Amino acid sequence: MSNKQGQSRTQWPTVPISRVAWINPPAVLPPADFDDRAVPLFEMAAIDEYSGTLCEPKFVPLGTCRSGKTKFQNGDILFAKITPCVENGKSAIVAGVDGDLAFGSSEFYVLRPSRVVLPEFLFYYLRQKKVIEAAVASFTGTSGRQRVPRSFWDELEIPLPLLPVQERIVQILQKADELRRKRKQALELADKILPALFLEMFGDPIANPRNWPTYPLGKCALIKRGLSKRPSPQGNIPIVRIKNLTLEGLDLSWSEFVEATDEEVERGRLADGDIIFSPLNGSLNHLAKSDIFYAQNGKTWVLDSNLCAFRANKEVVRPLFLATWLSLPQVLEYFRTRLAVRTSGGQWLLKNSTLSAIPVPIPPLSQQDFFVQQAEQYLRCRAGMRTGLEDAEKVFSSILSRAFTGELTAEWEEANAEWIAEQQALYERLPRLVLLALIAEKVRRIGRWATEVLVTAVMKYAFLLQMEGNLQRRLYHFVPYHYGPFAKEVYADLRNLQEEGLIRVDGDADENKTRITLTDLAKVDEALTVLPVELKEDIETIINSYGDLDHNALLKMVYEKYPAYTTKSRVRWSDRGGRKRKEHE
């Protein structure tokens, strides 16, 4: 599935995602000795699809995750492969995982960005509606278990501007994303006001500590059932279906139509103030959802048979009081954990007879009216906040749709072309400058110009910087080797530094014997002036923390903190005595 951006104003190249990111990269796991160690496990439910972030994981023994789970690390991107998680936008960028090793559902794809693409840039690209639609269109497999095939990543192409342009786009998207997130958080906080007001005025809705008189729900309201009708292109009447009753409330911004006779319309017609309720659902977390129906400009709506409506007896209870009672967390928990039954088809059900008999505490109408007055003020305020959130989401969607065509940054790129080229050159040179800065900081700490630094130490410092610093992207791909974490690209960058006359490398292919010496400190200082201040601070922190450790102590510390990288090591330490021992090669 080609996805070239033919209308791009900047003519960015486009490449398949599989060329700029490793798809399900092989995992580096600790030895079997660590199988009892607790590790974070993120199942599909741990992804917040709205923000693309990971919620708190479960912690399980490492040994239970060696097979049947995906493995990932900080900076990786998770993308759901199975329906309906794909349609729901289940994707996340991994961050803040202690030890840089986590596990997750086998239904995740893991994408690990290479040096040419920022993780956040790739993440936002995958969050686009058109990418999700393309993933759905690629599904293979049987109904209900359809999945995105591995070949999708060979076919989906991503535009690839220079890294400074990627950074600019990410910054713009993050600001727009932060605005909509903050508005959503404000709305979520506001949603706690009405339940708090109810509890303050009337007490616990189930325990009824104030001994309000109770009435069966069937006496408080007429329970209306909906029509068993399938949507039809020839439909003449809009129908409220279970899809309209979301976790956010009743969404009537879209509708499906059914064919119904006048008699059927009259039987299923909704009245202003009816409380739409979900007595049947495949998910327990969606059972008993409810919201008030308000007439839409005089338009007649009917109700689907998978829903019911409570038409309040206003001589007993006010509709908004009853609707609030039905939506309280304590009431929902009562419905879902004590009253719901499982049908033979696997659905959760609240029977009509059960609903009719539920006791509802009924305060005097005067107190209900005071509550309704306060609640209506709150609901007007909430409606304004909801509109603000919808506006923020529209802005974010608009920016997201323009971000990858070149339109969003075209003028900025033109005005800053020289700076962008300089920054790109810096980013391409950054890994070897980081190595040079680590060596120079180590030499300064010792205080002797001619100090030789082992390649083993440089390798570990670079690894620790990547694991514990604030780098936006991974500079090296570390794997387990003879002395723990090893990246062969380090040797290529050291050769380049030697060719530039900044260092001298002495030794052979064994990193434990290869030594590095700075050749011209003034020239080194000049080369390092372009390093960002925050990166210099990170490098100083790494050397301050670990630069005084001798060779064996440094290896031991890295092995203990990151045991996944010890599996091919020639050196191990006993867990008990801390003594070094050689392995048989």
C-alpha positions in Angstrom: 0.0 0.0 0.0 1.9 3.0 -1.3 1.3 6.2 0.7 3.3 8.7 -1.2 2.6 12.4 -0.4 2.4 13.6 -4.0 1.2 17.0 -3.0 4.1 17.7 -0.6 5.4 21.3 -1.1 8.9 20.3 0.1 9.4 17.1 -1.9 10.4 15.0 1.1 11.4 11.5 0.2 9.1 8.7 1.2 10.3 5.3 2.3 8.6 2.1 3.6 8.3 2.1 7.4 10.3 -1.2 7.5 13.3 0.7 6.2 13.4 3.2 9.0 12.3 1.1 11.9 13.0 -2.5 13.0 9.7 -4.4 13.1 9.5 -6.8 16.2 13.3 -6.5 16.8 14.9 -9.5 18.6 14.8 -9.2 22.3 17.8 -9.1 24.7 16.7 -11.0 27.8 18.6 -11.6 31.1 19.9 -15.1 31.8 17.6 -17.7 33.4 19.1 -16.9 36.8 16.9 -13.8 36.8 13.6 -15.6 36.0 12.2 -14.7 39.4 12.9 -11.0 38.9 9.7 -8.8 38.6 9.3 -7.2 35.2 6.6 -4.8 33.9 3.9 -6.4 31.7 1.6 -4.2 29.6 -1.5 -5.9 28.2 -3.6 -4.3 25.5 -5.8 -2.5 28.1 -2.7 -0.7 29.4 -2.7 1.6 26.4 -4.7 4.8 26.7 -5.8 5.1 23.1 -6.7 8.8 23.5 -3.2 9.9 24.6 -1.1 7.1 23.2 0.5 6.5 26.5 1.0 3.4 28.7 -0.9 3.1 32.0 0.6 1.4 35.0 1.8 -2.2 34.2 1.4 -5.4 36.1 4.6 -6.9 37.5 5.2 -10.5 36.9 8.2 -12.9 37.1 10.5 -12.7 34.1 10.3 -16.4 33.5 6.6 -16.1 32.6 7.3 -13.7 29.8 10.1 -15.5 27.9 7.6 -16.8 25.3 4.2 -15.7 24.1 4.9 -12.0 24.9 6.3 -9.1 22.9 9.5 -7.5 24.3 10.3 -3.8 24.0 12.3 -0.9 25.4 12.1 2.8 25.9 11.7 4.7 22.6 9.9 1.8 20.9 6.4 2.2 19.5 3.6 -0.3 20.1 0.9 -0.7 17.5 -2.0 -3.1 17.9 -2.3 -5.7 15.2 -5.8 -7.2 15.9 -9.4 -6.0 15.5 -11.0 -4.0 17.1 -7.9 -2.6 18.8 -6.6 -1.3 15.5 -9.8 0.6 14.8 -9.7 2.0 18.4 -6.3 3.5 17.8 -4.3 1.4 20.3 -0.8 2.6 19.8 1.7 4.1 22.3 5.3 5.3 22.6 7.2 3.5 25.4 8.9 5.7 28.0 10.0 5.6 31.6 10.5 1.9 31.8 13.0 1.1 34.6 15.7 -1.2 33.4 14.7 -0.5 29.8 13.0 -3.9 29.4 9.2 -4.5 29.3 6.8 -7.1 28.0 3.4 -6.9 26.5 0.5 -8.5 24.6 1.4 -10.8 21.7 -1.0 -8.7 19.7 1.4 -5.7 19.6 3.7 -4.9 16.8 7.0 -3.3 18.1 8.6 -0.7 16.0 12.1 0.5 16.9 13.1 3.7 15.0 16.5 3.9 13.4 18.7 7.0 13.5 17.0 8.6 10.6 13.6 9.0 12.2 12.6 10.4 15.6 10.4 8.1 17.7 7.8 10.9 18.2 7.7 11.7 14.5 7.0 8.0 13.7 4.5 7.8 16.5 2.4 10.8 15.4 2.5 9.5 11.8 0.9 6.2 12.9 -1.8 8.1 14.8 -3.3 9.5 11.7 -6.8 8.4 10.8 -5.7 7.5 7.2 -3.0 5.2 8.6 -5.4 3.4 10.9 -7.8 3.0 7.9 -5.0 1.6 5.8 -4.2 -0.9 8.6 -7.8 -2.0 8.7 -7.9 -2.3 4.9 -4.9 -4.7 5.1 -6.5 -7.1 7.6 -6.1 -10.8 7.0 -7.6 -13.7 8.8 -11.1 -14.9 9.9 -13.8 -12.6 11.1 -13.4 -11.4 14.7 -9.7 -12.4 14.7 -8.4 -10.3 11.8 -4.9 -8.9 12.0 -2.6 -6.4 10.3 -0.1 -8.6 8.4 3.7 -8.1 8.7 3.8 -7.0 5.0 1.8 -3.9 5.9 5.1 -2.3 7.2 6.8 -3.0 3.9 4.0 -1.3 2.0 3.2 1.7 4.2 5.4 4.6 3.3 6.4 7.5 5.5 7.6 10.9 4.4 11.1 11.5 5.7 12.2 15.2 6.2 15.5 16.1 7.7 15.8 15.5 11.5 15.5 19.2 12.4 12.3 19.4 10.4 11.0 16.3 12.2 11.8 18.0 15.5 9.9 21.1 14.4 6.8 19.1 13.4 6.9 17.1 16.7 7.1 20.3 18.7 4.0 21.7 17.0 2.1 18.5 17.3 3.0 18.1 21.0 1.7 21.6 21.8 -1.6 20.9 20.0 -1.8 17.5 21.6 -1.1 18.9 25.1 -3.9 21.4 24.7 -6.5 18.7 23.9 -5.2 16.5 26.7 -5.4 19.3 29.3 -9.0 20.1 28.2 -9.9 16.4 28.5 -8.3 16.2 31.9 -10.3 19.3 33.0 -13.5 17.7 31.7 -12.7 14.5 33.6 -12.1 16.6 36.8 -15.4 18.4 36.2 -17.2 15.0 35.8 -16.4 14.4 39.5 -18.4 17.4 40.6 -21.9 16.1 40.1 -21.3 12.8 42.0 -19.7 14.7 44.8 -22.7 17.1 45.0 -25.1 14.1 45.1 -23.1 12.4 47.9 -22.9 15.6 49.9 -26.7 16.2 49.7 -28.0 12.6 49.9 -25.3 10.3 51.1 -24.2 6.9 49.7 -26.7 5.9 47.0 -26.7 2.2 47.9 -26.2 2.2 51.7 -28.7 5.1 52.1 -27.3 6.2 55.5 -29.9 9.0 55.8 -32.8 6.6 55.5 -34.6 8.2 52.7 -37.7 6.3 51.7 -37.1 3.9 48.8 -39.2 3.0 45.8 -38.6 0.2 43.3 -37.2 1.5 40.1 -40.3 0.2 38.3 -42.4 2.6 40.5 -40.1 5.5 39.9 -40.1 5.2 36.1 -41.8 3.4 33.3 -39.3 1.0 31.7 -39.6 1.2 27.9 -38.2 -1.3 25.5 -37.0 -0.5 22.0 -37.7 -1.7 18.6 -36.1 -4.8 17.0 -35.2 -3.1 13.7 -32.2 -3.3 11.4 -30.9 -0.1 9.9 -32.0 0.3 6.3 -31.0 2.7 3.4 -34.8 3.2 2.9 -35.2 4.0 6.6 -37.6 6.8 7.5 -36.9 7.3 11.2 -33.6 7.8 13.2 -32.9 5.1 15.8 -30.8 5.4 19.0 -28.5 2.4 19.0 -26.0 1.1 21.5 -23.2 2.6 19.5 -24.7 6.0 20.2 -24.4 5.5 24.0 -20.7 6.0 24.5 -18.6 6.3 27.7 -18.8 10.0 27.2 -22.6 10.0 27.0 -25.2 10.0 24.4 -23.8 10.9 21.0 -26.5 11.9 18.5 -24.2 13.7 16.0 -24.8 10.8 13.7 -27.6 8.4 13.2 -28.8 5.3 11.4 -32.4 5.0 10.1 -35.0 2.2 10.2 -38.2 1.6 8.4 -41.1 1.7 10.9 -44.9 2.0 10.8 -46.7 4.7 12.6 -47.7 2.2 15.3 -44.1 1.1 15.7 -42.8 4.7 15.9 -45.3 5.4 18.6 -44.3 2.4 20.5 -40.6 3.1 20.3 -40.7 6.9 20.4 -38.4 8.7 22.8 -39.7 11.6 24.9 -37.7 14.6 26.2 -36.1 13.6 29.5 -36.1 9.8 28.9 -33.0 8.1 30.4 -31.3 5.8 27.8 -29.9 2.8 29.5 -27.8 -0.2 28.4 -29.1 -3.4 30.1 -27.2 -5.7 27.7 -23.5 -5.6 26.7 -20.6 -7.9 25.9 -18.3 -5.8 28.1 -19.1 -5.5 31.8 -17.4 -2.1 31.8 -20.0 -0.9 29.3 -23.0 -2.4 31.0 -25.5 0.0 32.6 -24.2 3.1 30.7 -26.9 5.8 30.7 -27.6 9.3 29.7 -30.6 11.6 29.3 -32.2 12.1 25.9 -33.1 15.6 25.0 -35.4 16.2 22.0 -33.5 17.3 18.9 -35.3 20.2 17.4 -38.6 18.4 17.4 -37.2 15.4 15.5 -38.7 12.0 16.4 -36.3 9.3 17.5 -37.0 5.7 18.3 -35.0 3.3 20.6 -33.2 0.1 19.6 -34.2 -3.2 21.3 -30.7 -3.6 22.9 -31.4 -0.5 25.0 -34.2 0.5 27.3 -35.4 3.9 28.5 -36.6 5.0 31.9 -39.4 7.5 31.7 -39.5 9.1 35.2 -42.7 9.4 37.2 -42.2 13.1 37.9 -44.6 12.9 40.9 -42.0 10.7 42.6 -38.6 11.5 41.1 -37.1 14.2 38.8 -35.5 12.8 35.7 -32.1 14.5 36.3 -32.0 13.2 39.9 -32.7 9.6 38.7 -30.2 9.9 35.8 -27.5 11.1 38.2 -28.3 8.2 40.6 -28.0 5.7 37.8 -24.6 7.0 36.7 -22.9 7.1 40.2 -19.9 4.8 40.5 -21.4 3.0 43.5 -24.6 2.3 41.6 -22.7 1.1 38.5 -20.6 -1.2 40.7 -23.7 -2.6 42.3 -25.3 -3.3 39.0 -22.2 -4.9 37.4 -20.9 -7.0 40.3 -24.1 -8.0 42.2 -27.0 -7.9 39.7 -25.7 -8.7 36.3 -25.9 -12.2 34.9 -24.1 -13.9 32.0 -26.2 -15.1 29.1 -25.5 -18.3 27.1 -24.2 -16.1 24.3 -21.6 -14.6 26.7 -23.3 -11.2 27.1 -23.8 -9.4 30.4 -27.5 -8.8 31.2 -29.6 -6.8 33.7 -33.0 -8.5 33.5 -36.2 -6.4 33.4 -37.5 -7.9 36.6 -34.2 -7.1 38.3 -34.2 -3.5 37.2 -37.9 -3.0 38.2 -37.2 -4.2 41.8 -34.0 -2.2 42.4 -34.7 0.1 45.4 -34.0 3.8 44.7 -33.7 6.3 47.7 -36.1 9.1 47.1 -35.6 12.4 49.0 -38.4 15.0 49.1 -39.1 16.7 45.7 -38.1 20.1 47.2 -34.6 18.7 47.8 -34.5 17.0 44.5 -35.4 20.3 42.8 -32.6 22.1 44.6 -30.2 19.4 43.4 -31.5 19.7 39.8 -31.0 23.4 39.9 -27.4 23.0 40.8 -26.9 20.1 38.4 -28.3 22.1 35.5 -25.8 24.9 36.1 -23.0 22.4 36.2 -24.2 20.7 33.0 -24.3 24.1 31.1 -20.7 24.7 32.3 -19.7 21.2 31.2 -21.3 21.6 27.8 -19.0 24.7 27.3 -16.0 22.6 28.4 -17.0 19.8 26.0 -17.2 22.3 23.1 -13.7 23.6 24.0 -12.4 20.0 24.0 -14.1 19.3 20.6 -12.5 22.5 19.2 -9.1 21.5 20.5 -9.5 18.0 18.9 -10.4 19.5 15.6 -7.3 21.8 15.7 -5.1 18.8 16.5 -6.6 16.7 13.8 -6.2 19.5 11.3 -2.5 20.0 12.2 -1.9 16.2 12.2 -3.3 15.9 8.7 -1.1 18.7 7.4 2.0 17.8 9.3 3.2 15.1 6.9 2.5 16.8 3.6 5.1 19.6 4.1 2.4 22.2 4.2 2.7 22.8 8.0 6.5 23.7 7.8 7.0 24.8 4.2 7.5 28.5 5.0 9.6 27.7 8.1 11.8 25.4 6.1 12.4 28.0 3.4 13.2 30.7 5.9 15.6 28.5 7.9 17.2 26.4 5.2 20.8 27.2 6.2 20.2 26.5 9.9 18.4 23.2 9.1 21.3 22.0 7.0 23.7 22.9 9.8 21.6 21.1 12.4 21.3 18.0 10.1 25.1 17.9 9.8 25.3 18.1 13.6 22.8 15.3 14.1 24.7 13.1 11.6 27.9 13.7 13.5 26.3 13.6 17.0 27.1 10.0 17.9 30.9 10.4 17.5 30.9 13.8 19.2 29.2 12.1 22.2 32.0 9.5 22.3 34.5 12.3 22.1 32.8 14.2 24.9 32.7 11.1 27.1 36.4 10.5 26.6 37.3 14.1 27.2 35.2 14.3 30.4 36.9 11.1 31.7 40.4 12.6 31.0 39.5 15.8 32.7 38.2 14.0 35.7 41.5 12.1 36.0 43.5 15.3 35.4 46.2 13.8 33.2 46.4 14.8 29.6 47.9 11.5 28.3 45.4 9.3 30.0 44.4 6.2 28.0 40.8 5.2 28.1 39.7 1.6 27.4 37.2 1.2 24.6 35.3 -1.1 27.0 34.8 1.9 29.3 33.8 4.2 26.5 31.3 1.6 25.3 29.8 1.4 28.7 29.6 5.2 29.2 27.8 5.5 25.9 25.4 2.7 26.9 24.7 4.3 30.2 24.1 7.7 28.6 21.7 6.2 26.2 19.9 4.3 29.0 19.9 7.0 31.7 20.3 10.3 29.9 17.7 12.5 28.1 18.6 11.7 24.5 15.7 12.1 22.2 16.8 9.1 20.1 19.1 6.1 20.5 22.5 6.7 19.0 23.6 3.1 19.0 22.1 -0.4 18.8 23.6 -2.3 21.7 23.7 -6.1 21.9 25.2 -8.6 24.4 28.8 -9.4 23.8 32.0 -10.4 25.5 32.0 -7.6 28.0 28.4 -6.7 28.2 26.6 -4.2 26.0 28.4 -3.7 22.7 27.6 -1.6 19.5 29.8 -2.2 16.5 29.0 1.3 15.2 31.2 2.7 18.0 34.3 1.4 16.3 33.3 3.1 13.0 32.8 6.4 14.9 36.1 6.1 16.7 37.9 5.5 13.4 36.3 8.7 12.1 37.5 10.6 15.1 41.0 9.3 14.6 40.9 10.4 10.9 39.9 13.9 12.1 43.0 13.9 14.3 41.1 14.1 17.5 42.0 10.8 19.1 44.5 7.9 18.7 43.3 4.3 18.9 45.8 1.7 19.9 45.1 -2.0 20.2 43.4 -4.9 18.4 39.8 -6.1 17.8 39.4 -7.0 21.5 37.7 -4.0 23.2 39.2 -5.0 26.5 42.7 -4.2 25.1 42.0 -1.3 22.8 43.0 2.1 24.3 42.1 5.6 23.3 44.2 8.8 23.8 43.2 12.4 23.0 45.6 14.0 20.6 44.9 17.7 20.8 42.8 19.0 23.7 42.3 22.5 22.2 41.0 20.9 19.0 38.8 18.6 21.0 37.3 21.5 22.9 36.6 23.4 19.7 34.8 20.3 18.2 32.6 20.0 21.2 31.4 23.6 21.3 28.5 22.5 19.1 27.1 20.0 21.6 23.8 21.1 23.1 24.2 22.2 26.7 21.7 19.6 28.1 23.7 16.8 26.4 26.9 18.1 27.9 25.3 18.1 31.3 24.1 14.5 30.8 27.6 13.4 29.8 29.0 15.1 32.9 26.4 13.3 35.1 27.4 9.9 33.6 31.1 10.5 34.2 30.5 12.0 37.6 28.5 8.9 38.5 30.6 6.2 37.0 33.9 7.7 35.9 35.7 6.8 39.1 34.9 3.1 38.8 37.8 0.9 37.7 37.4 -1.6 34.8 36.0 -4.5 36.9 33.7 -2.3 39.1 32.3 -0.6 36.0 31.5 -3.9 34.3 30.0 -5.3 37.5 27.7 -2.3 38.0 26.5 -2.5 34.4 25.9 -6.2 34.7 23.9 -5.8 37.8 21.7 -2.9 36.5 21.2 -4.4 33.0 21.6 -8.2 33.3 20.0 -8.7 29.8 23.4 -7.7 28.3 25.4 -10.4 30.1 24.3 -13.4 28.2 27.4 -13.6 26.0 29.9 -12.1 28.5 33.2 -13.8 29.2 33.0 -12.4 32.8 30.4 -13.0 35.4 30.0 -12.1 39.1 28.7 -14.5 41.7 25.4 -13.1 43.2 26.6 -14.0 46.7 30.3 -13.2 47.0 30.7 -10.6 44.3 33.8 -12.4 43.0 34.7 -12.4 39.4 35.0 -15.6 37.5 35.9 -16.6 33.9 33.5 -18.6 31.8 34.6 -21.4 29.4 34.6 -20.1 25.9 
